[in-house]
């Protein structure tokens, strides 16, 4: 990176964090600290919801995922607009009506305190883990690429978010997220424009012919990770859990100036989320085409790790792999050009033959890349901590963008890390204060300054927990999938509890409490049996409807055996 | 506890008198996007 890149990067990151800290430095009441200042408009809420959901992993890992596997991942979001409509119509008015700080407070009012603690506990466990992944993801990529120390990168990113989140609370998070989203949009559009300028005119047709543009797949197969059906049904339940019951999102929209502001903020996401994700996966698919025509496309995109081996004692083996890949890559280029000519000729049999030949060349090239990955992992086990696809977009940024734009794109990565982490920390601190501290110390509930102080301490604690987790973690999955898998394991039972709360008035606290524990056990059993027997593994999105349905059915079954629930506060 | 807000308040969006209208519009956008993606897949994949 040049001096210009560093100025853009540090100016953007530290400038936004300092601005957020300064603007919200006088936050003193618990309500303002946890919910914002009740003047937040729908635009800010909409961007804040979007920023909390889309972490660095979205911008860094998703293009790489599309590069390797095509754009089918976009189906993951098909259930999101429908879930947001339900949240707007049912969940949000109840939260606003009851004036709760957290979604789990509502469970305490609707059921009992043990169910509230269970909900808060499930949230704290899964969001605490995800917060660690959120901070680890950009750090591992950026430290590898730039040669920075991983531990220092994690600590710097983590502490920056902790400082302004602790200082200004929810208001600071909303304020900074708005500006961070502006940086993210600006950076991603810049990268897309540069990429388009470098692509051949047949780019979309080539990507399609090579199997990268299957956006919708109607195959009814439970084992396929991304299909229309898993996206619609599994994605619906995953989104409903996330937006309706996860405090990191609930906190973003319950503090609006009015009910209308929260609703419009969510509807903004319902309309623009799928197009935005499509834009990001298309970036990955087009990167694939771009690299097909580059003479020096690397066999491995994690170049720092690869180059260490090339120059190491086993260098001859790695250089041989590079040469084999270069030969196959040149052959593939020729086959792609031949397919373009055949496709334009209008002769279907010539086109089919050229396509078969092109795909065979692609398979041969992929086989060598796999061989290279295996060799790299064997020689350097540390390289297993990342997936090579996570380095594709970063490689493009560093080798193809002009100076200044490189700094802007690295700022995108940090801005997205900070914005999602800040939203998560804010929610973790709030839930710890409201659902744990105030529950176990009810006499302190009216001591406003003490509660604010405790909320700040809890936020700082979770920030340090996330930093600690990030320092010791490693993942075998693509990073964005790791996030969704953790969510799909812990969300379904929690969503089931809320579904019962909203729609099954006769079910009481004890029934839903034990049902949630049973449903969580079912989800864990399905997940681990699938991991032990891959032939029986189902796509992880299906865990969401299965776990939620199990919780609802167990609740109804148990309630039939238990005494009728006592009268509780009416909520709807 | 704050004063409860009217659930049936106007969305305040030009062209929409009720929230049901807003939800139907968003649902329509969703259908249009999925249809567009299905056509995109049919044409290019």
HADDOCK unambig.tbl for C-alpha pairs under 7 A between the chains (distance, minus, plus):
assign (segid A and resid 81 and name CA) (segid B and resid 30 and name CA) 6.77 0.50 0.50
assign (segid A and resid 85 and name CA) (segid B and resid 23 and name CA) 6.28 0.50 0.50
assign (segid A and resid 93 and name CA) (segid B and resid 7 and name CA) 6.56 0.50 0.50
assign (segid A and resid 97 and name CA) (segid B and resid 4 and name CA) 5.03 0.50 0.50
assign (segid A and resid 97 and name CA) (segid B and resid 5 and name CA) 6.52 0.50 0.50
assign (segid A and resid 99 and name CA) (segid B and resid 1 and name CA) 5.86 0.50 0.50
assign (segid A and resid 99 and name CA) (segid B and resid 2 and name CA) 6.09 0.50 0.50
assign (segid A and resid 205 and name CA) (segid B and resid 44 and name CA) 6.00 0.50 0.50
assign (segid A and resid 208 and name CA) (segid B and resid 44 and name CA) 4.85 0.50 0.50
assign (segid A and resid 208 and name CA) (segid B and resid 45 and name CA) 4.31 0.50 0.50
assign (segid A and resid 209 and name CA) (segid B and resid 45 and name CA) 6.14 0.50 0.50
assign (segid A and resid 211 and name CA) (segid B and resid 45 and name CA) 6.19 0.50 0.50
assign (segid A and resid 213 and name CA) (segid B and resid 41 and name CA) 6.27 0.50 0.50
assign (segid A and resid 213 and name CA) (segid B and resid 44 and name CA) 6.52 0.50 0.50
assign (segid A and resid 213 and name CA) (segid B and resid 45 and name CA) 5.15 0.50 0.50
assign (segid A and resid 214 and name CA) (segid B and resid 41 and name CA) 5.23 0.50 0.50
assign (segid A and resid 214 and name CA) (segid B and resid 45 and name CA) 5.33 0.50 0.50
assign (segid A and resid 215 and name CA) (segid B and resid 37 and name CA) 6.10 0.50 0.50
assign (segid A and resid 215 and name CA) (segid B and resid 38 and name CA) 6.92 0.50 0.50
assign (segid A and resid 215 and name CA) (segid B and resid 41 and name CA) 5.58 0.50 0.50
assign (segid A and resid 216 and name CA) (segid B and resid 37 and name CA) 6.60 0.50 0.50
assign (segid A and resid 216 and name CA) (segid B and resid 38 and name CA) 5.62 0.50 0.50
assign (segid A and resid 216 and name CA) (segid B and resid 41 and name CA) 6.34 0.50 0.50
assign (segid A and resid 260 and name CA) (segid B and resid 11 and name CA) 6.09 0.50 0.50
assign (segid A and resid 270 and name CA) (segid B and resid 26 and name CA) 6.88 0.50 0.50
assign (segid A and resid 271 and name CA) (segid B and resid 26 and name CA) 6.13 0.50 0.50
assign (segid A and resid 271 and name CA) (segid B and resid 29 and name CA) 6.54 0.50 0.50
assign (segid A and resid 271 and name CA) (segid B and resid 30 and name CA) 6.94 0.50 0.50
